[in-house]
C-alpha cells in the first residue's frame, strides 16, 4: 500500500485561476502507516506517522475554493442559528466572550465513511480551559469534536459507574463520590442558570471549518471583547469530496490516496472575519528545537495576537507564550503538579490579563478613529 500526498493546486493572486503545483508529491509507503481502531467514531483510522514537509501553503482564494468544494454538516444551519442567538443574547450585556475549539477533526476517505484519517486529541486542554474561562467571567462557546472531553463532565468521566450505588432496585450516589459530584454540579448549575455556556459539536474537517466561519460571523460585533482560543487539532490534509470513494474502499487491492493541503483559515479569520478579535492559536510539535521558530513563523504569516507553543510530551508542565513583541514561559511547579493543579488554569489566568490589555489598547484606537470620523 502506498499513499501519495500531492501538493494542492495553487492560485494566481490576481486572476485566481488554478495552476498546478510545481512541487513533487510526497509518497509514504505502508511501513509508514499505522492502522488503529478509533474509540470515538466507528471504523478504523489511518494514522500518518512520519513528518510531512509542507513546501507551499494555500492562498486566500483557496480558502474560498474549499468552502465551494465542500458541504457543511446536515444540521449546520441549526447549529449556526443557536450560535447566533447565543451571541445576540450576550452582545448587549457588554461581556467578554470566548470561542474555544477543542478535539481533533477527521478526514473521511469515503462518503459512506468507514475509513478516515484522524488527528490525535482527547480535547483535554480545550475542556479544562473552558471551565477556567467561565471562572474568569467569560461567556463560552465550546466548539468540540463529538465524543471528546467536555467541561465539567470531564471530571467525572473516568469510572462513572463507581460514582453510584444500586440497592433494593434503587440508584444512589456513592458516599465517597458525593463531594466531587457536588462540586462539579454546583459549578455547572451556576453556569447553566446564567446561560453562559453553549456547546456545539463537529466531527469532520469540513464540519469544523464551516462552523468556525459561521461562529466568527456571529462574533464579529463583539469587536475586541471576542477571544478565539483555537485549541482543536485540525487536519493538515484532506480528500476533496469529488475525489472520494462513494462506498467502503475494497481491501483486496493496493490503495493510493491523494491528499490536498487544507487551507490555513487563520489568515482570513484574523484579516477578514474578525479583525478586531483577540486570537490565540496553539502550536504543538514533537521536536522542541523547531517549536519556537514555527510559532514565530505562524505569527508572521497570520498576524494574530498570541501563539501558545507546546511540546507533545511536556505540554502539561510547560508552555511558551509567543507574540510579535515578547515571549515567556508558563511552568508548573512540582508542588502544583502533586496537588493536581492544571496548567490550563495558569494559561487562562495569563490570557485574561493579556486580553484586558488588548481591549484597552483597542479601545483607545477605536476612540481615535471615532473622533477622526
N, C-alpha and C positions, 0 to 999 in steps of 0.2 A: 504494500500500500504506500502511496506517496501523496503528499498534499502540496499543491503548488499555491504559493501565496503571491499572486500578481499584485503589482502596484496599480492603483486605480487610474482612470483617465484623469488628465489634468485639464485645466481650463485657462484659456487666454483671458486676462482680466478685462480687456477692452471689448472683445467680441463675445466672451463667454461661450465660445464654441469648443466642443470637446476635441482634445488632441490625445493621441496615445502616448503613454509614458515611454521615455527612452530607457528606463531602468529595467534591468533583468529581474524576473521574478525570483523570489526566494523559494527553494524547494526543500521540503522536510520529508525524510524517509520515515517508514513505520517505526524504526528504532527510536525516533524522537517523539513518538506519540504514546500517550498513556491513556488507556480506556479505563474509566471508572464509573461506578454507579453513582447516581445523584440522590441525596436524601430528601431534597426539597421538591423535585419535579420528576415525574416518572420517566423511565427510559434510561439511556446511557449518555455519557458526555465524553467528548474528546478533549483532553487537556493538552495544550501545546506547552511542551516542557522546555524548549530551547529559546534562547534570545533571538528576537527578530530585529534586524536593523532597519529602521524606517528612514528611507532616503529622502522622501519628498512628501510634504503634507498637503492636504486638500485646501482649496481656496474657499472664499466665502460663497462663490457660485455653487460649489459642490455641496454646501450645506442645503441650499435651496433644492439642488438636484436630489439629495437624499430624501427630503420630505415629499418631493414629487414622485419619487420612485417607490416609496413605501407607504403603507397604510397604518393608521392608528389602530389600537385595540377596539373591539366591538363596543365596549362601554366607555369609550373615550369622552364622548360628549357629556355623559352623566358625571364623570369624574371632573371634567373641566368646569362644569356648572357648579359642582359642590365647592371647588376651589374658589371660583368667582364669588359665590355667596359668602364664603368664609372671609375672604378679603374685604368685601363690601361691608360686612358686619364690623370689622375691626379698623377700617380705614378712618372712620370718624372718631375713634377713641384715642387717636394720637399715641398709639403704642408702637413699640418695636416688634417686628415680625421676622421670623427666620424660616427659610425653606431648607430642610435637611434632606439630602438624598442619601440612601443607605442600601447596602446589599449589592449583589452582583447582577449583571444582565446576562441573558443567554442569547446566543445566535443560532437560530434553527438552521438545520441542513435540509429540512423537508417542510412543505406546507402543512402536511399532517404529521406533526413533529413527534418523532421517536428519538432521533439523534440530534445533538446540539453541542455547541461549544459553550462552556460555562466559565465564568470568572470566579476566582476564589474570594469569597466574602460571606461571613455569617451575619454581618450587619451590626457587630458589637459596638463599634465606635459611633455609628450614627444613632443607634438606640439609646446608648448611655448619654450621648451629648444632648439628645432631645430632652431628657429629664433635667439636665443641668441648665439648659436654656430656659426651660419652664421655671426652674427655681430662681433664675435671674430676672424673671418678669416678662420674658418674651412670649409672644404668641407663636405657635409652632405649626408649620405644615410639614408633615413627615411623609416623604415620598420614598417608599421602600419596596424591596423585592418581596413578592408574595412568599410567605412561609419563612422569611428571615426574622431576626430578632426585632422586637418592638419595645418601646419604652414601657416601663412598669412590669409588664408580663415577663420580660426577660429575667427578672429577679426571682421568679418562681417557676421558671420553665423546666429546670432540671428536677427529676424525681417528683413530678407533680402529684402522682398518686400517694406519695408518702406524706403529703400535707393533710390528708383526710383520713377519717376513720369510718368504719362500717360496722354497725352493731344493731341487732334486732331490726334489720331491714331499714335502718335509718343512717343517713350520711352526716357526719360531723367533721369538725376541724380538729386535727391533732393538736394536743396541748403545746407540744414543742414548736409547732408551726405558727401558732396564733400571733406571737409578737411580730414576726416577719410579715404575715399577711395583713395585720392591722396597719403596719407602717406603709406598705405598698398601697393598700386600698384607701387609706386616708389621703395620701398624696394624689392618687388618681381621681378620687371623688372631688377633691378641691379643684383640680384642673378641669374636670368634666363639668362641674357646676358653673364654671366661668366660660365654658366653651372656648378654651384656649389651645386645643389640640385637634388637628384634622389629620387623619391618616388615609393615604391613598396608595394603592399597590401598582407595581409594574412587574412584568416577567421578562419580556424580550427587550432587546436593544431599541427597537422601534417604539415599543410602549413607552420606554423611559424618555426618549428624546422628544416625542410628541407631547408628553405630559410636562416635561421641563419647559418647553417652549410656551405651552399654554399657561403654566404657573407664572412664568416671567411676565407674560402679557397682563395677567391679573394683578401682579405685584408691582408693576411699574408705577402706579400712582403713589406708592409709599415713598418713592424717592430714596433718600439716604437712610430712612428708617428700615429698609428691607435688607436682610442679610441672606446671602446664598452660601450655604455650608455644604460643599459638594463632596460628600464622603463616599458616594457609591463607587463600586468597582466597575467601570464602564468598559465594554469590549472595545478593542482597537481595530478589529477586523470583522467583517460580516459578509454574508452571501446575499446579494440582491434577490428580491422575490422572483424576478423573471429568469434567474439563473438557478433557482432552487428546484429540487425534485418535488413532484406533487405528492408522492406516497413514500413509504418507507424504502430506503435505499437497499437494494439487494446485497446480501453478504457473501455471495458466491463469485464475485468479480472484484478486480482491482478498483480502487476508488481514487479519483483525483478531484480535489475540491479547490476552486479558485476563490480566494478571499479578497475583498476590496477593503481599502482603508476607510475607517469611519471618519466622517467629517469632525473636526475639532470645534464643536459648537460653543466652546468657551469664548471664542472670538466674537461671534455675533451676540452672544449673551451680554458680554461686557460693553461692546461698542454700540449695539443697536437695540437690544431688547430691554435691558435695564441699565442704562449708562450711569445712573446716579446711585446704584446699589453698592453695598459693601460685599464684595465677592471673595470667598475663600475657597481655594482648591487644595487637594491633597496630592502629594507625590510619594508613591511607595516604590522602593527599589530593593533589590536583594544585594546589591553591591554598593556599600556605603561610599566608596570612592567617587562614584559618579552622581550621588544623590543631590548634593547642593548645586552642582553645575546644571543638572536638569531642572531643579527648582528655579534657578535664576533664568534659565532659558525660557521656561514657561511664563514667568513674569514679563520678560522682554517681548514674547510673542503675543500675549493676550492682554497685558496692561491692567490686570486686576489688582486687588488690594494686597492679598497675602497668599503665600503657599506654605502649607504645613508639610514639611518633609519628614518622612519616617522610613526607617529600615525595617524589613519584614520581621526579623527576629527580636528586635529591641523596641518595637513600636508601642509596647505597653509601659515602657520605662523611660523613653526619651523621644521627644520630637523637636524639630527645629523650625521656628517661625522665620520666614524669609519675606521681606518686602524689597522694593527698589532702593530703600534708604537704610534699612537696618536688618540685623539678623541676631537671634538669640535662641537659646535652648530652654526647653521646659523639661525638667527631670523629676523623677520620683526618687525620694529617699528610701533607704532600706526600711525605716520605720513606717513610712506611708504604705509601702507595699505589704508589710506584715499586717498592718491594720485594715487592709482591704480598700484603701483609697484608690480611686480610679484616675488615671491620667486625664481622662476626658473632663473631669471636674476642673482641673487646673487649666486645660486648654480653653474651656468655655469662659472661665473667670477672666483669663487674659484677653480673650477676644471681645468680651463685653466692654472692657475698658478701652480697647482699641477702637471698637465701633463707636463708642460715645465721643471719642476724639474726632473720629471721621465725621460724625453728624455735625459737630460744632464747626469743623472746618468747612464742610459743605454748606452749612447754614450761612456762614459769612460770605461765601462765594455767591450763593443764591441771592443774598441780600444786595450784594453789589450789582448783580445782573438786574434785579428788580428796580433799583434806583436809576440804573442807566436807561431802562426802558421807560 
